[in-house]
Amino acid sequence: MDKYLRLILLGTIFICVACGKQIPGDIIQPADMEELLYDYHLALTMGNDLSYSDRYKRESYKNYVFNKHGVTEAEFDSSMVWYTRNSKVLTDIYKNLQKRYEMEEEQMRSELNKRSGQISVSLSGDSVDVWSDRDLYWLTSSPLTNRLMFDLKADTTFHKKDILVFVADYNFLSYQKNDAKAVVSMNVEFKNDSTQGVSKVISKSGKDYVVLKPDSAFEYKSINGFVYFSNPDSVDVSVLINNIKLIRYRDGSFDSSLLSNPVSSERNKSKSVTEETENKGKTDVRTSERKVRTPGNEIQKIKAVSEK
C-alpha cells in the first residue's frame, strides 16, 4: 500500500513540475518585470508628450528607469523577447498592470468628484482634454479584451461645431509579421437625433489621430466610439494603447499643427502642480523591496533626471 502511495505522490510531483513554466535565471522575473514595465510605460508616455526641441530627453527617461531597477537595456530587451514568446506570463503581468491603473483611475475620479465645481470651469477653454476614462488599454484577440468603448455625455461646455480629436499611442506587441490592426471609430449624436461619424484603421505602432469636424451647426448630445482590435492571423500579437486623449477644439481654434502638442485640461495641470509640491526636495533611493508606486511620484522623479 505504501508503495502505491509513493508512486502516486511521485507522479503528482512530476506532473506539477512538467506543467510549471521555468523562467531562466538570466531573465527578469515576473514580479520585477511588472514593476519595471510600470515605470517604463510612464517614461514612454512622458517622452511622447515632449515638444520637438525636448525629444532628446526621451533616452534620459528610459535610462532612469533602467538604472532605478538595476538592469541594462540589453537585459530588458532579451527579457521582453522571452516574455513575448511566452505570452501567458506576459498576459498575467499586463493584467496586473491594468488592475493597478484601474485602481489609480478610481482614486482620480474620486478626487475629481470632490472638485466637480472646478472641473466644469476648467473644461470651458478653447482646447481641452475631455477624456474621462483611464489612458491605458491592452487589447488582445480574446472576445473579452479585444475592444475599448467610450460614451461621453455632452454638457453646456460643448458648443456647436466643436472639433474632436481622438489621440493615442499604439504599440503592436509581436515579433512576427502579421496583419493585425486597430479600427478606431468616433461618432457625435446631436440633439435633433442626427449623427455624424468618422473611422480609421491603425496598422503600425506610433501616435495617431482621428479627427471629427461636424458639418452642421447642431447642438451636441453625446460623443461615443470604440477601438476594436482585429487579428486575422494565428500569430500571437496584441496592442498596447496608452496616452489616450480626446481633445475638444472650438471652431476656429483648431490647427492641424496643434496635434503634435495638444493643450491639456486644467484638471491635469492642477494635479501636476500638487505632485510637484509634494515631491519637491525628495530623492529616489533604490531598495530591494519593491512597492506599488503612484504615477505622479515617478513622473516627477523621471523629469528631474532629464534636467540634470
Residue pairs with C-beta under 8 A, 6 or more apart in sequence:
21 86
21 88
21 89
23 29
23 30
23 82
23 89
24 82
26 75
26 78
27 78
27 79
27 82
27 83
28 36
28 71
28 75
28 76
28 79
30 89
30 92
30 93
31 290
32 69
32 290
33 79
33 83
33 93
34 93
34 96
34 97
35 69
35 290
36 65
36 69
36 71
36 76
37 93
37 94
37 97
38 97
38 100
38 293
39 65
39 68
39 69
39 293
39 298
39 302
40 62
40 65
40 76
41 97
41 136
41 240
41 242
42 295
42 298
42 299
42 302
43 61
43 62
43 64
43 65
43 302
44 61
44 62
44 169
44 242
45 135
45 169
45 242
45 243
46 61
46 299
46 302
46 303
47 55
47 57
47 58
47 61
47 62
48 169
48 207
48 243
49 243
50 57
50 58
51 261
52 260
57 306
60 305
60 306
61 302
61 305
61 306
62 73
63 73
63 305
64 301
64 302
64 305
64 306
65 302
66 72
66 73
66 76
68 284
68 286
69 286
70 286
81 175
83 89
83 90
83 93
84 90
84 173
84 174
84 175
84 236
85 175
87 236
90 173
91 140
94 138
94 240
97 136
97 138
98 136
98 137
98 138
100 292
101 134
101 136
102 134
104 134
104 294
104 295
105 133
105 134
108 271
109 132
112 119
112 267
115 267
118 266
118 267
118 270
119 267
120 155
120 157
121 266
122 128
122 265
122 266
122 267
122 270
123 130
123 157
123 265
123 266
123 267
124 157
125 263
125 265
125 266
126 249
126 250
126 253
126 263
127 247
127 248
127 249
127 250
127 253
127 254
127 258
127 262
127 263
128 247
128 248
128 263
128 264
128 265
128 266
129 245
129 246
129 247
129 248
129 262
129 263
129 264
129 265
129 268
130 152
130 246
130 247
130 248
130 265
131 150
131 244
131 245
131 246
132 152
133 148
133 150
133 244
134 244
135 242
135 243
135 244
135 245
136 240
136 241
136 242
136 243
136 244
137 148
137 227
137 240
137 241
137 242
137 244
138 145
138 238
138 239
138 240
138 241
139 145
139 146
139 147
139 148
139 182
139 227
139 229
139 238
139 239
139 240
139 241
140 146
140 229
140 238
141 229
141 231
141 237
141 238
146 228
146 229
146 230
147 226
147 227
147 228
147 229
148 226
148 227
148 241
149 224
149 225
149 226
150 223
150 224
150 225
150 226
150 246
151 222
151 223
151 224
152 222
152 223
152 224
152 246
153 221
153 222
154 219
154 220
154 221
154 222
154 223
158 219
158 220
158 248
159 250
159 251
160 214
160 217
160 218
160 219
160 220
160 251
161 214
161 217
161 251
162 214
162 220
162 248
162 249
162 250
162 251
163 211
163 212
163 213
163 214
163 248
163 249
163 250
163 251
163 254
164 186
164 188
164 211
164 212
164 223
164 246
164 247
164 248
164 249
165 209
165 210
165 211
165 212
165 245
165 246
165 247
165 249
165 254
165 259
165 262
166 184
166 186
166 209
166 210
166 212
166 225
166 244
166 245
166 246
167 207
167 208
167 209
167 243
167 244
167 245
167 246
167 247
167 259
167 262
168 184
168 207
168 208
168 227
168 241
168 242
168 243
168 244
168 245
169 206
169 207
169 241
169 242
169 243
170 182
170 202
170 204
170 205
170 206
170 207
170 208
170 239
170 240
170 241
171 205
171 239
171 240
171 241
171 242
172 178
172 180
172 204
172 205
172 237
172 238
172 239
173 237
173 238
173 239
173 240
174 180
174 235
174 236
174 237
174 238
176 235
176 236
176 237
177 235
178 231
178 233
178 235
178 237
179 203
179 231
179 232
179 233
180 203
180 229
180 230
180 231
180 232
180 233
180 237
180 239
181 201
181 202
181 203
181 229
181 230
182 201
182 202
182 203
182 227
182 228
182 229
182 230
182 239
182 241
183 199
183 200
183 201
183 202
183 227
183 228
183 230
184 199
184 200
184 201
184 202
184 208
184 210
184 225
184 226
184 227
185 197
185 198
185 199
185 225
185 226
185 227
185 228
186 197
186 198
186 199
186 210
186 212
186 223
186 224
186 225
187 195
187 196
187 197
187 198
187 212
187 223
187 224
187 225
188 195
188 196
188 197
188 212
188 214
188 220
188 222
188 223
189 195
189 220
189 221
189 222
189 223
189 224
190 196
190 216
190 218
190 219
190 220
190 221
191 218
191 219
191 220
191 221
192 218
192 219
193 221
194 216
194 218
196 212
196 214
196 215
196 216
197 212
197 225
198 210
198 211
198 212
199 210
200 208
200 210
202 208
207 243
209 259
213 254
223 246
227 241
229 238
229 239
231 237
245 262
245 264
247 262
247 263
249 258
271 296
272 296
272 299
275 296
275 297
275 299
275 300
276 300
278 296
279 296
279 297
279 300
279 301
282 301
284 301
